[in-house]
Amino acid sequence: MNETAIAAPSHRKVIIASSLGTVFEWYDFYLYGLLATIISAQFFSGVNDTTAFILALGAFAAGFAVRPFGALVFGRVGDLVGRKYTFLVTMGLMGLSTFAVGLLPSYASIGVAAPLLLVGLRLLQGLALGGEYGGAAIYVAEHAPEGKRGFYTSFIQTTATLGLFAALLVVIGLRSWMGEEAFADWGWRVPFLLSAILLGVSLWIRLQLAESPVYQAMKEEGETSKAPLSEAFGRWRNLKWVLVALLGAVAGQAVVWYTGQFYALFYLEKVLKVDGGTANILIAIALAIGTPFFLVFGWLSDRIGRKPIIMSGLALAALTYFPLFGALTGAANPALAEAQARAPVVVSTALDECSVQFDPVGKTAFDTNGCDIAKSALAKAGVPYTDGSLSDAPGLARVSIGTHTVDIRPGSGTDELTAALAEAGYPAKADPARIDKPMVVAILTALVLLVTMVYGPIAALLVELFSARIRYTAMSLPYHIGNGWFGGFLPTIAFAMVAATGDIYAGLWYPVGVALLSLVVGLLFLPETFRRTIGHRD
């Protein structure tokens, strides 16, 4: 059958319907990330503050951990049954799971069952998202005319950011309307409960669509794959491109995405002590400025290729992350940057006595020696420090704050340390009057622009790498391993590195290292795909 003869909805309707549905699904998924600080207090209050936040990020990452499994399950269904019906199922699963988060009792009400139920719902969300993205991207790409796939699919690429932006607007609006105290107490549930309305709208929109013309042609001619999993991953000619896609593009894209949009938000709140409402507004402004560039780079990739844009974004991220986050510290919390430069903190101890400042089960009090007492207090206060050696004084921690020294021993308190930090100018919170908001927005926008470079063209590249018979399965797995594991675990890994080392910039080594890995693999092995055709016979 001639594919051009198949009746199909207008391209505009395809893009709008696919994109809006996906925006709502990302809204559901990212609400948790925006509210991680509040959720850590609601569901992980049985451990110390630093550990609670890292565990909350771990529960956030749990949704990402299962995304590859969702990709396998729903990718196979999408290649066997069709694109349209698969992402209808994933949408229903996502919406119902999100709604249920808004009804969960807190840790204070039901104890350890609360975080377990929360993690269970995050796992369901991750499974759903594992099947959603591939279906939406493929559906749009298989409708797009030749020479415009990068531009058309870039609308799908905006949906993750637009979903985050929509969630930000809802959160900001509710915080402003009801106040921080009421929002932290119960108002945080409202954005989750609103997902029931969005679910209904999304399902109605998606039900208006017909099947993809490429898939319909394969189905009518009996050319669909009977075993997409074994065909995609059991044959080296296909598996090698799955590996190249993962290591040479998606892993790097993922860490750039999550650094630029989520880690930056967490960094403002937890490290720089900017209040949550202000941090949300600043991120929202940067997203509003940067989001159109997904379309710009998608359009540009139709003219110069996908690979040069993605590789350039990875290179720029690796080169600029440390200076950009350093500048962000100076702009968002200048008092912290000044104190760090004027009176650096050094914790001198018998280093073999020190514990890693992370306890996932909440059983470690960090009070058996001076090192643990000092580092726990500094981590809780968000004060960066470096390690020194004091081998002749077991149990003692000597904290140098510029020229001032505080000795901490087992059983001693931290009042003197707290007073010395305040005297040296270390702030308990960022001073709203001193935040250079235009500079913060400019830095955040630069981070978002790096995201648009690596993410804007990648849907078209992944669709073009694989044949139509196994496209849903083959592209979904590397995408969701990259974004689910390499990207989704980034906040947890990065903050654990910061807590363990005392260096507020230590967490950046993770995205820089992964971006460099993808840059090297991509330059060596990733093919250019923008001139390929993607019909069912190609």
C-alpha positions as CSV (number, residue, x, y, z in Angstrom):
1,M,0.0,0.0,0.0
2,N,1.2,3.5,-0.8
3,E,1.8,5.2,2.6
4,T,0.9,8.6,1.3
5,A,-2.6,7.3,0.5
6,I,-3.4,6.5,4.0
7,A,-5.9,9.0,5.5
8,A,-4.4,10.8,8.5
9,P,-5.2,13.7,10.7
10,S,-3.6,17.0,10.0
11,H,0.0,17.4,11.1
12,R,-1.0,20.2,13.4
13,K,-3.6,18.0,15.1
14,V,-1.1,15.2,15.5
15,I,1.5,17.5,17.1
16,I,-1.0,19.2,19.4
17,A,-2.7,16.1,20.6
18,S,0.5,14.1,21.1
19,S,2.3,17.0,22.8
20,L,-0.5,18.0,25.1
21,G,-1.1,14.5,26.4
22,T,2.6,14.1,27.0
23,V,2.8,17.5,28.8
24,F,0.2,16.3,31.3
25,E,2.1,13.1,31.9
26,W,5.4,14.9,32.6
27,Y,3.4,17.3,34.9
28,D,2.4,14.2,36.9
29,F,5.9,12.8,37.0
30,Y,7.8,15.9,37.9
31,L,5.5,17.2,40.7
32,Y,7.4,14.9,43.0
33,G,10.7,16.4,42.1
34,L,9.5,19.9,42.7
35,L,8.2,19.0,46.1
36,A,11.1,16.8,47.2
37,T,12.0,19.0,50.2
38,I,8.4,18.9,51.5
39,I,8.0,15.2,50.7
40,S,11.2,14.4,52.6
41,A,9.6,16.0,55.7
42,Q,6.2,14.3,55.2
43,F,7.4,10.7,54.4
44,F,11.0,10.4,55.7
45,S,10.8,12.2,59.0
46,G,12.3,9.2,60.9
47,V,15.9,10.1,59.9
48,N,18.2,13.1,60.1
49,D,17.5,16.0,57.7
50,T,20.4,15.3,55.2
51,T,19.5,11.6,55.0
52,A,15.8,12.4,54.7
53,F,16.4,14.6,51.7
54,I,18.7,12.1,50.0
55,L,16.1,9.3,50.6
56,A,13.4,11.6,49.2
57,L,15.6,12.0,46.1
58,G,16.0,8.2,46.1
59,A,12.3,7.7,46.0
60,F,12.2,10.3,43.1
61,A,14.8,8.2,41.4
62,A,12.8,5.0,42.0
63,G,10.4,6.1,39.3
64,F,13.3,6.4,36.9
65,A,14.8,3.1,37.9
66,V,11.9,1.1,36.5
67,R,11.5,3.2,33.3
68,P,13.6,0.8,31.2
69,F,11.3,-2.1,32.3
70,G,8.3,0.0,31.2
71,A,10.1,0.6,27.9
72,L,10.4,-3.2,27.4
73,V,6.8,-4.0,28.4
74,F,5.1,-1.1,26.6
75,G,7.6,-0.9,23.7
76,R,6.8,-4.5,22.9
77,V,3.1,-3.8,23.1
78,G,3.6,-0.7,20.9
79,D,5.3,-2.8,18.2
80,L,2.8,-5.6,18.4
81,V,-0.5,-3.7,18.9
82,G,0.1,-0.1,17.8
83,R,1.3,3.3,18.9
84,K,-2.0,4.9,19.8
85,Y,-3.5,2.3,22.2
86,T,-0.2,1.8,24.0
87,F,0.2,5.4,25.1
88,L,-3.5,5.5,26.1
89,V,-2.8,2.7,28.6
90,T,0.4,4.4,29.9
91,M,-1.4,7.7,30.4
92,G,-4.2,6.1,32.5
93,L,-1.6,4.3,34.7
94,M,0.3,7.6,35.2
95,G,-2.7,9.7,36.1
96,L,-4.2,7.3,38.6
97,S,-0.8,6.8,40.4
98,T,-0.3,10.5,40.7
99,F,-3.7,11.1,42.1
100,A,-3.1,8.4,44.7
101,V,0.1,10.2,45.9
102,G,-2.1,13.1,46.9
103,L,-4.2,10.8,49.2
104,L,-1.2,9.0,51.0
105,P,-1.0,9.3,54.8
106,S,2.2,10.7,56.1
107,Y,5.0,9.1,58.1
108,A,3.5,10.6,61.3
109,S,0.2,8.8,60.6
110,I,1.2,5.3,59.5
111,G,5.0,5.1,60.0
112,V,7.3,3.2,57.6
113,A,4.3,2.1,55.5
114,A,4.1,5.7,54.2
115,P,7.4,5.8,52.3
116,L,6.9,2.3,51.1
117,L,3.5,3.2,49.5
118,L,5.1,6.3,48.1
119,V,7.9,4.3,46.5
120,G,5.3,1.8,45.1
121,L,3.4,4.6,43.4
122,R,6.6,6.1,42.0
123,L,7.4,2.7,40.5
124,L,4.0,2.6,38.8
125,Q,4.6,6.1,37.4
126,G,8.0,5.1,36.1
127,L,6.6,2.0,34.3
128,A,4.0,4.2,32.7
129,L,6.5,6.8,31.5
130,G,8.7,4.1,30.2
131,G,6.0,3.4,27.6
132,E,4.8,6.9,27.0
133,Y,7.7,8.9,25.5
134,G,8.6,6.5,22.7
135,G,5.0,6.2,21.6
136,A,4.5,10.0,21.4
137,A,7.8,10.6,19.6
138,I,7.4,7.8,17.1
139,Y,3.8,8.8,16.4
140,V,4.7,12.4,15.5
141,A,7.8,11.3,13.6
142,E,5.9,8.8,11.5
143,H,3.5,11.6,10.5
144,A,6.1,14.2,9.7
145,P,7.1,15.0,6.1
146,E,10.7,14.3,5.1
147,G,13.0,17.1,6.0
148,K,10.9,18.2,9.0
149,R,11.2,15.4,11.5
150,G,13.6,17.3,13.7
151,F,11.3,20.3,13.9
152,Y,8.1,18.2,14.3
153,T,9.5,15.9,17.1
154,S,11.0,18.9,18.9
155,F,7.5,19.7,20.0
156,I,7.5,16.4,21.9
157,Q,10.9,17.4,23.3
158,T,9.3,20.6,24.8
159,T,6.8,18.5,26.6
160,A,9.1,17.5,29.5
161,T,10.0,21.1,30.1
162,L,6.5,22.3,29.6
163,G,5.2,19.7,32.0
164,L,7.8,20.9,34.6
165,F,6.8,24.5,33.9
166,A,3.1,23.7,34.3
167,A,3.8,21.9,37.6
168,L,5.9,25.0,38.7
169,L,3.1,27.3,38.0
170,V,0.6,25.3,40.0
171,V,3.0,25.0,42.9
172,I,3.9,28.7,42.8
173,G,0.3,29.7,42.6
174,L,-0.8,27.5,45.5
175,R,2.2,28.6,47.7
176,S,1.3,32.2,47.1
177,W,-2.4,31.7,47.7
178,M,-2.3,29.6,50.9
179,G,1.1,30.5,52.3
180,E,4.2,28.3,53.0
181,E,3.0,26.9,56.3
182,A,-0.4,25.6,54.9
183,F,1.2,24.4,51.7
184,A,3.9,22.4,53.6
185,D,1.2,21.0,55.9
186,W,-1.5,19.9,53.4
187,G,-1.5,22.1,50.3
188,W,1.2,20.1,48.6
189,R,-1.4,17.4,48.0
190,V,-3.5,19.6,45.8
191,P,-1.3,19.5,42.7
192,F,-1.3,15.7,42.8
193,L,-5.1,15.6,43.1
194,L,-5.5,17.9,40.2
195,S,-4.0,15.2,38.0
196,A,-7.4,13.5,37.9
197,I,-8.7,16.4,35.8
198,L,-5.7,16.4,33.6
199,L,-6.0,12.7,33.1
200,G,-9.6,13.1,31.7
201,V,-8.5,15.9,29.3
202,S,-5.5,13.9,28.1
203,L,-7.4,10.7,27.4
204,W,-10.1,12.7,25.5
205,I,-7.4,14.3,23.4
206,R,-5.6,11.1,22.6
207,L,-8.8,9.2,21.7
208,Q,-9.3,11.6,18.8
209,L,-6.2,10.3,17.1
210,A,-5.9,7.5,14.4
211,E,-3.1,5.0,14.2
212,S,0.3,6.0,12.8
213,P,0.3,5.7,9.0
214,V,3.6,3.8,9.0
215,Y,2.4,1.3,11.6
216,Q,-1.0,1.0,9.8
217,A,0.8,0.2,6.5
218,M,2.9,-2.5,8.2
219,K,-0.1,-4.0,9.9
220,E,-2.1,-4.2,6.6
221,E,0.8,-5.8,4.8
222,G,1.5,-8.3,7.6
223,E,5.0,-6.9,8.2
224,T,4.9,-6.1,11.9
225,S,7.4,-7.8,14.1
226,K,6.2,-11.0,15.9
227,A,9.0,-10.9,18.5
228,P,10.2,-7.3,18.8
229,L,12.3,-7.9,21.9
230,S,14.4,-10.7,20.4
231,E,14.6,-8.9,17.1
232,A,15.7,-5.7,18.7
233,F,18.1,-7.0,21.3
234,G,18.9,-10.6,20.2
235,R,20.5,-9.5,16.8
236,W,23.8,-7.8,16.9
237,R,23.0,-5.5,13.9
238,N,20.2,-4.0,16.0
239,L,21.7,-4.3,19.5
240,K,24.9,-2.4,18.5
241,W,22.8,0.7,17.6
242,V,20.9,0.4,20.9
243,L,24.3,0.5,22.7
244,V,25.6,3.4,20.6
245,A,22.4,5.3,21.1
246,L,22.7,4.9,24.9
247,L,26.4,5.5,25.5
248,G,26.9,7.9,22.6
249,A,23.9,10.2,23.0
250,V,21.2,9.5,25.5
251,A,23.3,9.1,28.7
252,G,25.0,12.4,28.1
253,Q,21.7,14.1,27.1
254,A,20.1,12.8,30.3
255,V,22.7,14.2,32.8
256,V,22.6,17.5,31.0
257,W,18.8,17.6,31.2
258,Y,18.6,16.8,34.9
259,T,21.5,19.0,35.8
260,G,20.0,22.0,34.0
261,Q,16.5,21.6,35.3
262,F,16.4,19.6,38.5
263,Y,19.8,19.6,40.1
264,A,19.9,23.4,39.6
265,L,16.6,23.7,41.5
266,F,17.7,21.4,44.3
267,Y,21.1,23.2,44.5
268,L,19.3,26.5,45.0
269,E,17.1,25.2,47.7
270,K,19.4,22.8,49.7
271,V,22.9,24.1,49.2
272,L,22.3,27.8,48.7
273,K,19.4,28.0,51.1
274,V,17.1,30.0,48.7
275,D,13.5,29.7,49.9
276,G,11.5,27.2,47.8
277,G,9.0,29.7,46.4
278,T,11.8,32.0,45.1
279,A,13.7,29.1,43.6
280,N,10.6,27.9,41.8
281,I,9.9,31.3,40.3
282,L,13.5,31.8,39.1
283,I,13.6,28.3,37.5
284,A,10.2,29.0,35.9
285,I,11.4,32.2,34.3
286,A,14.5,30.5,32.9
287,L,12.3,27.7,31.5
288,A,10.0,30.2,29.9
289,I,13.0,31.9,28.2
290,G,14.8,28.7,27.2
291,T,11.9,26.4,26.1
292,P,11.5,27.9,22.5
293,F,15.1,26.8,21.8
294,F,14.0,23.1,21.7
295,L,12.2,24.0,18.5
296,V,15.1,26.1,17.2
297,F,17.6,23.2,17.6
298,G,15.1,20.7,16.3
299,W,14.6,22.9,13.2
300,L,18.3,23.4,12.9
301,S,19.0,19.7,13.1
302,D,16.9,19.2,9.9
303,R,19.4,21.4,8.1
304,I,22.9,20.6,9.5
305,G,22.2,17.2,11.2
306,R,21.4,15.9,14.7
307,K,24.9,14.9,15.7
308,P,26.8,18.2,15.6
309,I,24.2,19.9,17.8
310,I,24.0,17.2,20.4
311,M,27.8,16.8,20.6
312,S,28.3,20.5,20.9
313,G,25.8,20.6,23.8
314,L,27.7,17.8,25.6
315,A,31.0,19.5,25.1
316,L,29.8,22.9,26.3
317,A,28.2,21.3,29.4
318,A,31.4,19.5,30.4
319,L,33.3,22.8,30.0
320,T,31.0,25.2,31.7
321,Y,29.2,23.4,34.6
322,F,31.8,24.2,37.3
323,P,32.1,27.9,36.4
324,L,28.3,28.2,36.0
325,F,27.5,26.7,39.4
326,G,30.3,28.8,41.0
327,A,28.7,31.9,39.5
328,L,25.3,30.7,40.7
329,T,26.6,30.5,44.3
330,G,27.8,34.1,44.1
331,A,24.6,35.4,42.6
332,A,22.1,33.5,44.7
333,N,23.8,33.5,48.1
334,P,26.7,36.0,48.0
335,A,27.1,35.8,51.8
336,L,28.0,32.1,51.5
337,A,30.4,32.7,48.6
338,E,32.1,35.6,50.6
339,A,32.3,33.6,53.8
340,Q,33.8,30.6,51.9
341,A,36.4,32.8,50.4
342,R,37.2,34.8,53.5
343,A,37.0,32.1,56.1
344,P,37.2,28.6,54.6
345,V,36.2,25.7,56.9
346,V,38.6,22.9,57.5
347,V,37.7,19.9,59.6
348,S,41.0,18.3,61.0
349,T,40.5,14.8,62.5
350,A,41.9,11.4,62.7
351,L,40.3,10.7,59.3
352,D,39.7,6.9,59.8
353,E,37.2,7.8,62.5
354,C,34.9,9.8,60.2
355,S,31.7,8.3,58.8
356,V,30.2,9.0,55.5
357,Q,27.4,11.5,56.2
358,F,24.6,9.3,54.8
359,D,22.5,6.8,56.7
360,P,19.7,5.3,54.7
361,V,18.0,3.5,57.7
362,G,18.3,6.4,60.2
363,K,20.1,4.4,62.9
364,T,23.3,6.4,62.9
365,A,23.3,9.4,65.3
366,F,26.7,10.7,64.1
367,D,27.6,11.6,67.7
368,T,30.3,9.0,68.7
369,N,33.3,11.2,67.8
370,G,34.1,14.8,67.1
371,C,34.5,14.2,63.4
372,D,31.0,12.9,62.9
373,I,29.5,15.6,65.2
374,A,31.2,18.4,63.3
375,K,30.6,17.1,59.8
376,S,26.9,16.3,60.6
377,A,26.4,19.9,61.9
378,L,28.2,21.4,58.8
379,A,26.2,19.2,56.4
380,K,22.9,20.2,58.0
381,A,23.9,23.9,57.9
382,G,24.9,23.6,54.2
383,V,28.4,24.8,55.0
384,P,31.2,23.6,52.6
385,Y,34.4,22.2,54.2
386,T,37.6,20.4,53.4
387,D,39.4,17.7,55.4
388,G,42.6,18.1,57.3
389,S,44.7,15.7,59.4
390,L,44.9,15.6,63.2
391,S,46.3,12.1,63.8
392,D,47.6,12.7,67.4
393,A,44.1,13.4,68.9
394,P,41.7,10.5,68.7
395,G,38.0,11.5,68.9
396,L,38.8,15.2,68.5
397,A,37.7,17.3,65.6
398,R,39.3,20.7,65.2
399,V,37.2,23.0,63.0
400,S,39.1,25.9,61.5
401,I,36.9,28.8,60.3
402,G,39.4,31.2,58.8
403,T,41.6,32.0,61.8
404,H,39.1,30.9,64.4
405,T,39.3,27.3,65.8
406,V,36.6,25.3,67.5
407,D,37.4,21.9,69.1
408,I,34.6,19.3,69.2
409,R,34.8,16.1,71.2
410,P,32.3,13.2,71.8
411,G,29.5,14.5,74.0
412,S,30.1,18.1,73.2
413,G,27.5,20.3,71.6
414,T,27.7,22.4,68.5
415,D,26.6,25.8,69.9
416,E,30.2,27.2,69.8
417,L,30.6,26.0,66.2
418,T,27.2,27.5,65.2
419,A,28.2,30.8,66.7
420,A,31.6,30.8,65.1
421,L,30.1,30.2,61.6
422,A,27.6,33.0,62.1
423,E,30.5,35.3,63.2
424,A,32.4,34.4,60.1
425,G,29.5,35.4,58.0
426,Y,28.1,32.0,57.0
427,P,24.3,32.6,56.5
428,A,21.6,30.3,57.8
429,K,19.6,31.2,54.7
430,A,20.1,33.2,51.5
431,D,19.2,36.8,52.1
432,P,16.3,37.6,49.6
433,A,17.5,41.2,49.4
434,R,21.0,40.2,48.2
435,I,19.9,37.6,45.6
436,D,21.0,38.9,42.2
437,K,17.9,37.7,40.5
438,P,18.7,38.8,36.9
439,M,22.1,37.0,37.1
440,V,20.5,33.9,38.6
441,V,18.0,33.8,35.8
442,A,20.7,34.3,33.2
443,I,22.8,31.4,34.7
444,L,19.7,29.1,34.9
445,T,18.8,30.1,31.3
446,A,22.3,29.1,30.1
447,L,21.8,25.7,31.8
448,V,18.4,25.3,30.1
449,L,19.9,26.3,26.7
450,L,22.4,23.4,27.0
451,V,19.4,21.2,27.7
452,T,17.7,22.3,24.5
453,M,20.8,21.6,22.4
454,V,21.1,18.0,23.5
455,Y,17.4,17.2,23.9
456,G,15.8,19.1,21.0
457,P,17.1,16.8,18.2
458,I,17.4,13.5,20.0
459,A,13.9,12.1,19.4
460,A,14.3,12.4,15.6
461,L,17.8,10.8,15.9
462,L,16.4,7.8,17.9
463,V,13.5,7.3,15.5
464,E,15.8,7.3,12.5
465,L,18.3,4.9,14.0
466,F,15.9,1.9,14.0
467,S,13.6,0.2,11.5
468,A,9.8,0.6,11.9
469,R,9.3,-3.0,12.8
470,I,11.1,-2.7,16.2
471,R,11.2,1.1,16.5
472,Y,9.1,1.4,19.6
473,T,11.0,-1.3,21.5
474,A,14.5,-0.4,20.3
475,M,14.4,3.3,20.9
476,S,12.5,3.2,24.1
477,L,15.0,1.1,26.0
478,P,18.2,3.2,25.5
479,Y,16.2,6.4,26.0
480,H,14.8,5.2,29.4
481,I,18.0,3.6,30.6
482,G,19.8,6.9,29.8
483,N,17.1,9.2,31.3
484,G,15.9,6.7,33.9
485,W,19.2,5.6,35.3
486,F,22.0,8.0,34.2
487,G,19.7,11.0,34.5
488,G,17.1,10.0,37.1
489,F,19.7,9.0,39.7
490,L,21.7,12.2,39.2
491,P,20.3,14.3,42.1
492,T,20.6,11.4,44.5
493,I,24.2,10.6,43.5
494,A,25.3,14.2,43.3
495,F,23.9,15.2,46.8
496,A,25.4,12.0,48.3
497,M,28.8,13.1,46.9
498,V,28.3,16.6,48.4
499,A,27.3,15.1,51.8
500,A,30.3,12.7,51.7
501,T,32.9,15.2,50.8
502,G,31.7,18.5,52.1
503,D,32.4,20.1,48.7
504,I,29.3,21.7,47.3
505,Y,30.6,21.3,43.8
506,A,31.6,17.6,44.1
507,G,28.3,16.4,42.7
508,L,29.1,18.1,39.3
509,W,31.7,15.5,38.6
510,Y,29.0,13.0,37.8
511,P,27.3,14.8,35.0
512,V,30.6,16.1,33.6
513,G,32.0,12.6,33.5
514,V,28.9,11.1,31.8
515,A,28.7,14.0,29.3
516,L,32.4,13.4,28.3
517,L,31.8,9.6,27.9
518,S,28.9,10.3,25.5
519,L,30.9,12.9,23.7
520,V,33.7,10.5,23.0
521,V,31.5,7.5,22.1
522,G,29.2,9.7,20.0
523,L,32.0,11.3,18.0
524,L,33.5,7.8,17.3
525,F,30.4,5.7,16.6
526,L,27.2,7.6,16.3
527,P,26.0,8.0,12.7
528,E,24.3,11.0,11.2
529,T,20.7,10.2,10.5
530,F,18.9,13.3,9.4
531,R,18.7,12.4,5.7
532,R,17.3,8.9,6.4
533,T,13.7,7.9,5.5
534,I,11.7,6.0,8.1
535,G,8.9,4.3,6.1
536,H,8.0,0.7,7.0
537,R,10.2,-0.6,4.1
538,D,13.3,1.4,5.1
